Amino acid sequence: MIKVENLQKRIPMAGAELEILKGISLEIKSGESVAIVGASGSGKSTLLGLLAGLDEASAGRVIIGDTDLGELDEDGRALFRGRHVGFVFQSFQLLPALTALENVMLPLELQGQVKAREQAETFLARVGLAPRMSHYPRQLSGGEQQRVAIARAFASHPSILFADEPTGNLDTRTGGHIIDLLFELNREEGTTLVLVTHDAQLADRCERRFCLEAGALVVEPA
């Protein structure tokens, strides 16, 4: 479970402070799929980064399971992410000098997984890229690159997957395939899925949605 208590984020700006998140409190159950929606600049990606431990809050708490992320230093949060969290970025974030297979293997090897290659090959095959494993990102389409990113995120069997606009750089048809893939793997792996999206189709597929407006949580449908 993810529990958020009075989460705030402020950054200094021109002698003052810009308040990005204003006391967010919410809970996400294990295995649940949740969409975080709202207009550009509403704080969605900032909230996702805090939930994933990619950034530090100005106040409040993010508790995942029994772990309070605020009690961990940067190295501790990185170790926690490596063990429990997957992340899919809108811009794919693949290393251009590595093949698709190597991009998926790298985080597994950093975790000390002895069967990193086998796991990477398995998940690339599951996302339909078995024939493209030896290709570099520049040789892959946008949809194929995002599938590599999804394989990389799921290959370590994370308990939580965070995705920031995973269909934002894709055409409608390709985006639809990526949505299907995310939810298929979500069901098969039992992974908690937390998505930031402007895509109404993607948000509608989630069990719940949280809506942000100017850094405040305004809607939480049951």
N, C-alpha and C positions, 0 to 999 in steps of 0.2 A: 504494500500500500504506500501511496505517496500522500503525505500530509503537509499542507502549507498553512502557516500561521502568521497572519499580519505581515506579509512579505512586502518590503519596500525597497526601492532602488532610486537613488539620487546621484547625480553627477554634478561636479562644479562647472559653472559656465559663466564667464564674464562677471566674476565677483559675486555671483549668486549660486543657487542650486537649482538644477532642472530635475523635477520629480517625474520619473518615468513610470514607476509602479507605486500605487497608493493603497497599501494595506490589503494585499490579496490573501484571502483564506479559502482553501478548498481541499477536497480529498478525492483521490483517484484510487479505485479498488484494483487489486491484483488481477491481471488478465483482461481488464476493461479497455475499450477503445474510446478515446476522447479527442475531440477537436477543440482547438483554441482559435477563435475567430474574432474579427474586428477590423476596423479600417486601418490603413497604413499609418504607422506612428502611434498606434494605440498601446504598444508595449508587448505585443505577442511574442516576438523573437527574444526580447529581453527576459520575459518570464520563462520561456523554454530553456534559455541558457542557464538561468538560475536553478531550474528544476534538474538539469543535467549536471550541475556542478561545474559548468564552464566559466562561471562568473560568481562573484561574491555579493550577497545582499547588503544593503545599507542597514537594514533592520529586519526583524522577523526570522522565521525558521523554515527550512525545508527538511523534512524527515522522510527518509525512504527506508521502509522496514524498521529496523532498530537503530538506524544510523542518522544522526543529525549532521547534515553537510556543513553547517556552520562551525562545527567543532573540529573539522579537518583542515589541514593546511593544503596548499596547492598540490603538493606531492600526494597527500592522502586522498584528495578528491580524484586525482588522476588514477591512482590505484583502484579506487572504488569504481570509477567509470570502466576501467579495463575489465573488472570482474562482473559488473552488473548491468552496464549500459551500452546500448548501441545508438548511433546517431547517423541520420541521413540528411545531407545538406542539399539545398536547392541547386547549388553550383557543383555538386558531385564530390569535389575535393579529392580527386584521384591524383596520384603522383604520376606525372607524365613520363618519367623515365622507367616506370615499372609496367609490366604487362598486367592484364586483367587478373591473372592468377596471382601474380606477385603482390598486387594491390590488396587482394583479399587475404593472402598469407601473412603479410607484414604484421598486422596487429596480433595475429595468433602467435607468431614467432616471438614477438615482444612479451607476450604473456607466458612464454615457455611451453606452449602446446607442442607435444612431441609428434602429433599427427596433423600439423598445420597444413601441409600440402593436401592430404586426403580430405580434410574438412573443407578447404577452399574449393577443391574440385567438386565436391558434393554439392555445395551451395551454388556454385556457378552453373552446374548442370540443372539444379532446381529452378533457377531463374532463366533457363533456356539459352545459356551461353557456353555450353560445352564445346562447340566448334570455334569459339572466339577467345579461348583462354590465353592464347599466346599473343593476342593483339594488344597494342598499346592504346591508351585513351584516344589519341588523335586518329586512330583507325576505326573508332567506334562511333556510332550515332549517339545523339543525346539520350535517347531511350535506352540504348545499350549501356552507356556509361552509368545511368542511374540504376540499372539492374546490377551492375558491378558493385555500386555503392550499397545497394540493398543486400546483396550477397555478403559483402564485407561486414555490414552491421549485424546480420543474423548469424554469421558463421561462428561467433563466439558464444552463441546461445544466451544472449542477454535476457535478464528478467524484465527489462524495460527498453523500449525503442522510442526514441524521440526523432521526429522528422520535421524539418523546417521547410515548408513550401516544397514538398518533394515532387510536385508536378509543375512547378512554376516556370521551368524552362523548357517544357515539352508541349508538343501540339496535343489537341484534344484526344485524338485516337490513342496516341502513345501514352498520354497521361492516364487514360482509362485502363490501359493494360497494367501500368505501374500501380494504380489503386487496387486492382484485382489481386496483384501479386502481394502487396503489403498485407491485405486482409487474409489472403490464403495462408501466408507464413505466420501471421498473427494467430490464426486458429490452430495451425499445426504445432506451433511452438509454445502456445499458451503465454505469449509475451504481452505485457502491458504496452499499449500503443498510444502515444501522445503526439498529436499532429498540430502544427500551425499551418493554417491554410486559408486562402481566399476562394478556394474551389468549393462551390456549393455541393457538387456531386460527392466530393470526398468527405465533407463535413456530415452530409446526410447518411453516409455509411457508418458513422461512429455511433456508439451507444448513447453518448452524451456530448454536449458541447458547452464550453464556457466562452462567454462573449466579453471582450474588453472594450472599454470606451475611455479614452484619455487616461489610461493607466489604472482604471478602476474596473472591478468585476461587476457587470450590470445584469447578467442573466445566467442562471444555472438551471436549465430545464431538468426535470426528473427523468 
